[in-house]
Amino acid sequence: MAQQVIQLEQEKLSCSICLEFLKDPVTIPCGHSYCMSCIKDYWDTDEKKTTRCPQCRQDFTPRPVLVKNTMLAEIVEDLKKVGLPTASPDHFYAGPEDVACDFCTGRKLKAFKSCLVCLASYCERHLQPHHDVAPLKKHKLVEATSKLQENICPHHNEVMKIYCRTDQKCICYLCSLDQHKSHKTVSAEAERAERQTDLAGNREIIRQTIQDREEDMKKLQNKITAVNCCADKTVTDSKKVFKDLIGFIEKKSSNVTEKIINQQKTEVGELKKLQETVRQEIEELKKKDFELERLSLTEDHLHFINSYQSLSLQSASSHVPSKGVKSPNIEGMMPAVLTLRDELQATLGKDLVKYGQRASKVSVQEPKTRYGFLKYAWQLSLDPMTANPFLALSANNRKATLMKNQQSFFCYPETFLKWWQVLGPDGLTGRCYWEVKWSGRVSIAVAYKDIGRAGNASDCAFGHSEKSWALRCVSSGYSFHHKNTITPLSGPHSSRVGVYLDHSAGTLSFYSLTETTTLLHRVQTQFTQPLYPGFWLLDTGDSAKFTFSA
């Protein structure tokens, strides 16, 4: 009871911005209290430059003078002296994604450890008997997990400590005496040890494959350098020849130079595409290695076995065939130039060079109606590994909602740490169309995969970074953001927005979807990487969802 009272007091004395104990507490005119530094930062970074309470949303004009609340400060210090933890209540109360203590009554605390013998999870207080009572000290404790029921045999309600190699599944002792009697069985611990060795071998293969791909990258870079050097030399040589000619020859010299550069761009472009394919494979292999490393550290043998079967390494792909990459052939232009010098009179009415010509791409008109766009529709989703910890994903990872409390306490290298953002798992190229249903204040964006994850807005925030393009949607209207430049937009308000991407043409368009399809803004640029769709949610309760009602 005393512990519940202390936890209640701590909840009252926590800052709703940082979720930590109040530091230098101040009380603003509406009566809510915050850390002095937290409320200052909140007001300083507000894009609308308003002075508003984060909880009740009341505006203050002019900005209130912040004075330390002495009484609150003294109460906080007194509670610290009696041993109250400095973490926020949400730090030790179990949330929807947390493992709860099986022995807590009322509001449950987070479990600290799980016992593979008791098949129960314990908070630090209820775990104490496992440290003090001799028989309990022999039990196997692991990090708190919600997967304990996976260890129970569904037929005999016994702990499954045996692995049947015949059926390739975990079983209990009674199963081994019954339907698995004649099968080949070993202990789960022995099977884990053998597969751990196999895992190490797989990781070694992955690391070797990464080295091979990096070597392929070097070879491709050498090819690119050769193409560039060859093109530069050919341009220089052709200009020396054309210096001997006058008038018409100077015009043709410019024409030849242009054709050489176009050929150079074409060949370098093909090699860079191959480079990008190898780079993506390296990233996937590193991610695979990271997942296997995490799995190798788990203490739960059964979870290891079940998860390892789904994570087992597929056969390594073959190396990028260097022989399949065209060698630089731009210098083949020179014979045509030299021939022209000798046969100029016969070729004055003809094209100088037909070498290396490629069919020009026919520009494709953008659809005019929603029905036309739906021919290029993509069903998109969001990548939980990129989601900020305060974002909750639902609807098969197609919807993101900004929550008041932190939803996850585990971060990946791809996670957005400072900004309430999330990206999709797949890069988009070609022609793609998708729709978003939004509420609150939302930025609907596309970004390159290498956008920053933990830095300043200019590196990470959608629409602020040069690696992202974003449509800001609020109740009062729309605006377009790129490289920290804001473009106000006009158009009919709608809670549904359509996005059309023609990657090769460098076109990105945003549409307001009402009874008609109205263009809000179109970007015309040159995209150098695949684009990943994403959202940036700005206030608690805001949401955005990929959706279609074709």
C-alpha positions in Angstrom: 0.0 0.0 0.0 2.8 2.4 0.9 4.5 1.6 -2.4 1.3 2.5 -4.3 1.0 5.8 -2.5 4.7 6.7 -3.3 4.1 5.8 -6.9 1.0 8.0 -7.0 3.0 10.9 -5.5 5.7 10.4 -8.1 3.1 10.5 -10.9 1.8 13.9 -9.7 5.4 15.3 -9.5 6.5 14.2 -12.9 6.9 16.5 -15.9 4.5 15.6 -18.8 7.1 16.6 -21.4 10.2 14.6 -20.4 8.3 12.1 -18.2 10.9 12.5 -15.5 10.9 13.9 -12.0 10.4 17.7 -12.0 13.7 19.6 -12.1 13.5 23.3 -11.2 9.6 23.1 -11.2 7.7 26.1 -12.5 3.9 26.5 -12.6 2.4 28.4 -15.6 -0.9 30.5 -15.4 -3.2 27.6 -16.2 -1.9 25.7 -13.1 0.1 22.9 -14.8 3.7 22.4 -13.7 6.8 21.5 -15.8 10.6 21.4 -15.6 11.8 24.9 -16.3 14.1 23.8 -19.1 11.4 21.5 -20.7 8.7 24.2 -21.0 11.3 26.8 -22.3 12.5 24.3 -25.0 8.9 23.5 -25.9 8.0 27.2 -26.4 11.2 28.0 -28.2 10.8 25.2 -30.8 7.1 25.7 -31.4 6.8 26.4 -35.2 3.8 28.7 -34.7 5.8 30.8 -32.2 2.8 30.5 -29.7 3.1 30.2 -26.0 0.8 27.3 -25.2 0.3 24.8 -22.4 1.2 21.3 -23.8 -1.6 19.7 -21.7 -4.6 21.9 -21.8 -3.5 23.8 -25.0 -4.3 27.2 -23.4 -2.4 30.1 -25.1 -0.7 32.9 -23.1 0.0 36.4 -24.4 2.5 37.8 -23.5 4.8 34.9 -22.6 4.7 34.3 -18.9 7.7 35.0 -16.7 8.9 31.6 -15.3 9.6 31.5 -11.6 10.7 28.4 -9.7 7.9 26.9 -7.6 9.7 26.6 -4.3 7.1 24.5 -2.6 7.1 21.9 -5.4 10.9 21.8 -5.4 11.0 21.2 -1.6 8.4 18.3 -1.9 10.4 16.7 -4.7 13.6 16.9 -2.6 11.8 15.5 0.4 10.5 12.5 -1.5 14.0 11.8 -3.0 15.4 11.7 0.6 12.9 8.9 1.5 14.2 6.8 -1.4 11.7 7.4 -4.2 13.1 6.4 -7.5 13.8 9.2 -9.9 12.3 7.5 -12.9 8.8 8.4 -14.1 5.9 6.0 -13.2 5.8 4.7 -16.7 9.3 3.5 -16.2 8.2 0.7 -13.8 4.5 0.3 -14.6 3.9 -2.3 -17.3 2.5 -1.0 -20.6 0.7 -2.8 -23.4 4.0 -3.9 -24.9 5.7 -4.8 -21.7 5.9 -8.1 -19.7 3.9 -7.6 -16.5 4.7 -9.2 -13.1 2.5 -12.2 -12.5 2.4 -11.6 -8.7 1.5 -7.9 -8.6 -2.1 -7.0 -7.8 -3.9 -3.9 -9.1 -1.7 -2.0 -11.5 1.1 -4.3 -12.4 4.8 -3.4 -12.4 7.1 -4.4 -15.2 8.7 -7.8 -14.9 12.5 -7.8 -14.3 13.1 -11.6 -14.8 11.2 -14.7 -16.0 11.8 -18.1 -14.4 11.9 -21.0 -16.8 11.1 -23.4 -14.0 8.2 -21.5 -12.4 7.0 -20.3 -15.8 6.3 -16.9 -14.3 7.6 -13.4 -14.6 8.6 -11.3 -11.6 9.2 -7.6 -10.8 12.3 -6.9 -8.6 10.4 -7.1 -5.4 8.6 -10.4 -6.1 11.9 -11.8 -7.5 13.6 -11.5 -4.2 12.7 -15.1 -3.0 14.6 -16.5 -6.0 17.7 -14.8 -4.5 17.1 -15.7 -0.8 15.4 -19.2 -0.8 17.8 -22.0 -1.4 15.6 -24.3 -3.7 14.6 -21.3 -5.8 18.2 -20.2 -6.3 18.6 -23.2 -8.6 15.9 -22.0 -11.0 16.9 -20.7 -14.4 16.2 -17.0 -14.7 16.2 -15.1 -18.0 15.4 -11.6 -19.1 11.6 -11.0 -18.8 9.8 -12.5 -21.7 6.2 -12.9 -22.8 7.0 -16.2 -24.6 6.9 -18.5 -21.5 3.8 -20.2 -22.7 5.7 -21.4 -25.8 7.6 -23.6 -23.3 4.5 -25.5 -22.2 3.4 -28.7 -24.0 -0.2 -28.1 -25.3 -1.0 -31.8 -24.8 0.4 -32.5 -21.3 0.8 -29.0 -19.8 4.4 -29.9 -19.0 7.6 -27.9 -19.7 9.1 -28.8 -23.0 12.8 -29.6 -22.3 13.4 -32.1 -25.1 13.8 -31.6 -28.9 12.6 -34.2 -31.3 14.9 -34.2 -34.3 12.6 -36.6 -36.2 9.7 -34.1 -36.2 11.9 -31.1 -35.6 9.9 -29.7 -32.7 10.1 -29.2 -29.0 8.4 -31.8 -26.8 7.9 -32.6 -23.1 9.0 -35.7 -21.2 5.6 -37.4 -21.6 5.6 -36.8 -25.3 9.0 -38.6 -25.6 7.3 -41.7 -23.9 4.2 -41.5 -26.1 3.9 -40.5 -29.7 7.6 -39.7 -30.0 8.8 -42.9 -28.3 10.8 -44.2 -31.3 12.0 -40.8 -32.5 15.5 -39.4 -32.2 15.5 -36.9 -29.3 18.0 -34.7 -27.5 17.8 -32.1 -24.8 16.8 -28.6 -25.8 20.1 -27.4 -24.4 22.1 -29.8 -26.6 20.1 -28.8 -29.7 20.7 -25.2 -28.9 24.5 -25.8 -28.5 24.6 -27.5 -31.9 22.6 -24.7 -33.6 24.7 -22.1 -31.9 27.7 -23.5 -33.7 25.7 -23.5 -37.0 24.8 -19.9 -36.3 28.4 -18.9 -35.9 29.2 -20.6 -39.3 26.3 -18.7 -40.9 27.6 -15.4 -39.5 31.1 -16.2 -40.9 29.5 -16.8 -44.3 27.7 -13.4 -44.1 30.8 -11.6 -43.1 32.7 -13.2 -46.0 29.9 -12.3 -48.4 30.1 -8.7 -47.2 33.8 -8.6 -47.9 33.1 -10.0 -51.4 30.5 -7.4 -52.1 32.8 -4.7 -50.9 35.4 -6.0 -53.3 32.8 -5.9 -56.1 32.1 -2.3 -55.1 35.8 -1.5 -55.6 35.8 -3.1 -59.1 32.7 -1.2 -60.1 34.3 2.0 -58.9 37.3 1.2 -61.1 35.0 0.7 -64.0 33.4 4.1 -63.4 36.8 5.8 -63.1 37.8 4.1 -66.4 34.7 5.4 -68.2 35.2 8.9 -66.9 38.9 9.0 -67.8 38.2 7.5 -71.3 35.4 10.1 -71.8 37.6 13.0 -70.7 40.4 11.8 -73.0 38.1 11.4 -76.0 36.6 14.9 -75.5 40.1 16.4 -75.4 41.3 14.5 -78.5 38.2 15.4 -80.5 38.6 19.1 -79.7 42.2 19.0 -81.0 41.0 17.6 -84.3 38.2 20.2 -84.6 40.7 23.1 -84.0 42.0 22.4 -87.6 38.6 23.2 -89.0 36.5 26.4 -89.1 32.9 27.4 -89.1 30.8 24.4 -89.6 33.3 22.1 -87.9 33.1 24.1 -84.7 29.4 23.5 -84.6 29.9 19.7 -85.2 32.6 19.7 -82.5 30.1 20.8 -79.9 27.7 18.1 -81.2 30.3 15.3 -80.8 31.2 16.5 -77.3 27.5 16.4 -76.3 27.2 12.8 -77.6 30.3 11.7 -75.7 29.0 13.1 -72.5 25.6 11.5 -73.0 27.3 8.2 -73.5 29.4 8.8 -70.4 26.3 9.5 -68.3 24.5 6.4 -69.7 27.4 4.0 -68.9 28.2 5.6 -65.5 24.4 5.5 -64.7 24.3 1.8 -65.4 27.3 1.1 -63.2 26.0 3.2 -60.4 22.7 1.3 -60.5 24.7 -1.9 -60.1 26.6 -0.2 -57.2 23.4 0.6 -55.5 22.2 -3.0 -55.8 25.4 -4.3 -54.2 25.2 -1.6 -51.4 21.6 -2.6 -50.6 22.6 -6.3 -50.4 25.4 -5.3 -48.0 22.9 -3.5 -45.8 20.6 -6.5 -45.8 23.4 -8.8 -44.9 24.5 -6.5 -42.0 20.9 -6.4 -40.8 20.8 -10.2 -41.0 24.0 -10.4 -39.0 22.6 -8.1 -36.4 19.5 -10.2 -35.9 21.6 -13.4 -35.6 23.9 -11.7 -33.1 20.9 -10.7 -30.9 19.5 -14.2 -31.1 22.8 -15.7 -30.1 22.7 -13.8 -26.8 19.2 -14.9 -25.7 19.1 -17.2 -22.7 15.8 -18.9 -23.6 16.8 -22.1 -25.5 13.3 -22.8 -26.8 12.8 -19.2 -28.1 16.2 -19.5 -29.7 15.3 -22.7 -31.5 11.9 -21.4 -32.7 13.3 -18.1 -33.8 16.4 -19.5 -35.4 14.4 -21.7 -37.8 12.9 -18.6 -39.3 16.2 -16.7 -39.3 18.3 -19.4 -40.9 20.5 -18.1 -43.6 19.3 -18.6 -47.2 21.9 -19.6 -49.8 24.3 -16.8 -50.5 23.7 -15.0 -53.7 26.4 -15.1 -56.3 28.9 -12.3 -56.8 28.2 -9.5 -59.1 29.5 -10.8 -62.4 32.2 -8.2 -63.3 32.4 -9.8 -66.8 28.8 -8.7 -67.3 29.6 -5.1 -67.0 30.4 -3.4 -70.3 34.0 -2.1 -70.7 34.4 1.6 -71.5 33.9 1.9 -75.3 33.5 5.7 -75.6 36.9 6.0 -77.3 35.3 4.2 -80.3 34.0 7.7 -81.2 37.4 8.8 -82.3 37.5 6.9 -85.6 34.3 8.6 -86.7 35.9 12.0 -85.9 39.1 11.3 -87.8 37.1 10.0 -90.8 35.1 13.2 -90.8 38.2 15.2 -91.1 39.2 13.3 -94.3 35.7 13.0 -95.8 34.1 16.3 -94.6 32.7 17.2 -98.0 30.9 13.9 -98.4 29.3 14.1 -94.9 28.3 17.8 -94.6 24.6 16.9 -94.9 24.7 13.9 -92.6 24.9 13.4 -88.9 28.6 13.2 -87.8 28.2 10.4 -85.4 25.6 7.7 -85.1 27.7 5.7 -82.6 26.1 4.8 -79.3 22.7 6.4 -80.0 19.9 5.1 -77.8 16.2 5.5 -78.2 15.1 8.6 -76.3 12.5 8.0 -73.6 9.0 9.1 -74.5 7.6 11.3 -71.7 4.5 9.8 -70.1 1.6 12.2 -69.2 0.6 12.2 -65.6 -3.0 10.8 -65.0 -5.8 13.4 -64.6 -8.2 11.4 -62.5 -8.1 9.2 -59.4 -9.1 6.2 -61.5 -6.1 6.8 -63.7 -3.8 7.0 -60.7 -5.1 3.7 -59.2 -3.4 1.8 -62.1 -0.1 2.6 -60.3 -1.4 2.0 -56.8 0.9 0.4 -54.2 -0.2 -1.1 -50.8 2.3 0.4 -48.5 3.3 -0.3 -44.9 5.5 1.1 -42.1 8.7 -0.3 -40.8 8.5 -0.7 -36.9 12.3 -0.6 -36.8 12.3 3.1 -38.0 9.4 4.2 -35.8 10.0 6.8 -33.0 9.4 5.1 -29.6 6.3 7.3 -29.0 4.6 6.1 -32.2 2.1 3.2 -32.1 1.7 1.2 -35.3 -1.5 -0.6 -36.1 -3.6 -1.9 -39.0 -0.9 -4.3 -40.2 1.7 -1.5 -39.8 -0.2 0.8 -42.1 -1.3 3.3 -39.5 0.8 5.5 -37.1 -0.5 7.3 -34.0 1.5 9.6 -31.7 1.0 8.5 -28.1 1.5 10.4 -24.9 3.6 7.6 -23.4 6.6 5.9 -24.8 5.5 2.7 -26.6 8.9 1.0 -27.0 12.1 1.0 -25.0 14.3 -0.8 -27.6 15.9 1.2 -30.4 17.4 0.0 -33.6 20.1 1.8 -35.7 17.2 2.8 -38.1 15.0 4.3 -35.3 14.2 8.0 -35.4 15.1 9.0 -31.8 14.4 12.7 -31.6 11.6 13.3 -34.2 8.2 11.6 -34.2 8.7 10.0 -37.6 8.5 6.6 -39.3 9.5 5.3 -42.8 8.2 2.4 -44.9 10.4 -0.7 -45.3 10.6 -0.6 -49.2 12.2 2.0 -51.5 10.1 3.1 -54.4 11.2 3.6 -58.0 9.3 3.8 -61.2 5.7 5.0 -61.1 3.8 4.7 -57.8 0.6 6.0 -56.3 -0.7 5.8 -52.7 -3.2 7.5 -50.5 -3.0 8.7 -46.9 -5.9 9.4 -44.5 -4.7 11.9 -41.8 -5.9 13.7 -38.7 -4.4 16.4 -36.5 -1.1 17.9 -37.8 0.8 15.5 -40.1 3.6 15.7 -42.6 3.2 13.2 -45.5 6.7 12.7 -46.8 9.2 10.7 -48.9 12.9 10.5 -48.0 16.1 8.7 -49.0 17.0 5.8 -46.7 20.2 7.5 -45.5 18.4 10.4 -44.0 19.7 11.1 -40.4 18.0 9.4 -37.5 19.3 11.2 -34.3 20.6 14.6 -35.3 19.2 18.1 -35.8 16.2 19.0 -37.9 18.3 19.9 -40.9 19.6 16.3 -41.0 16.6 14.3 -39.8 13.3 16.1 -39.9 11.1 15.5 -43.0 11.0 18.6 -45.1 13.9 20.2 -43.3 16.5 17.8 -44.7 17.7 18.1 -48.3 17.1 14.3 -48.4 13.3 14.6 -47.9 10.2 16.2 -49.4 7.0 16.7 -47.2 3.5 18.0 -47.5 2.4 19.5 -44.1 -1.3 18.9 -43.5 -3.2 20.9 -40.8 -6.8 22.0 -40.3 -6.1 25.4 -41.7 -4.5 24.2 -45.0 -1.4 22.8 -46.6 2.2 23.8 -47.1 5.2 22.1 -48.9 8.6 21.7 -47.1 12.0 20.9 -48.6 15.5 21.9 -47.4 13.9 24.0 -44.7 12.0 26.1 -47.3 8.2 26.4 -46.7 5.8 26.9 -49.7 2.2 27.8 -48.7 -0.4 26.0 -50.8 -4.0 26.5 -51.6 -6.6 23.8 -52.4 -9.7 22.2 -51.0 -9.3 20.8 -47.5 -9.6 17.0 -47.3 -8.6 14.4 -44.7 -7.4 12.2 -47.6 -4.3 13.0 -49.7 -3.0 11.2 -52.8 0.7 11.0 -53.7 2.0 10.2 -57.1 5.7 9.4 -57.8 7.3 9.1 -61.2 10.9 8.4 -60.1 12.6 8.2 -63.4 10.9 11.5 -64.6 11.8 13.2 -61.3 8.1 14.0 -60.5 6.5 14.0 -57.1 2.9 15.2 -56.9 0.4 15.7 -54.0 -3.4 15.8 -54.5 -6.3 16.7 -52.3 -9.0 14.0 -52.7 -12.6 15.2 -52.4 -15.2 14.5 -55.0 -12.6 15.6 -57.5 -8.8 15.2 -57.6 -7.1 18.6 -57.1 -3.3 19.1 -57.5 -1.8 20.8 -54.4 1.9 20.8 -55.4 4.3 19.1 -57.9 8.0 18.7 -57.5 10.3 18.4 -60.6 13.8 17.3 -59.7 16.2 14.4 -60.3 16.0 11.7 -57.6 19.3 9.9 -57.1 18.1 7.1 -54.8 14.9 5.1 -54.1 12.4 7.0 -52.1 10.8 5.7 -48.9 7.3 6.9 -47.9 6.8 8.1 -44.3 5.0 10.2 -41.8 5.9 12.9 -39.2 3.2 13.4 -36.5 3.4 16.7 -34.5 0.9 16.4 -31.6 -0.3 13.7 -29.3 -3.3 11.9 -30.9 -2.3 12.8 -34.4 -2.5 9.8 -36.9 -1.8 8.9 -40.5 -2.7 5.8 -42.4 -1.9 4.3 -45.8 -5.4 3.5 -47.2 -7.3 2.7 -50.4 -11.0 2.4 -51.2 -10.5 1.7 -54.9 
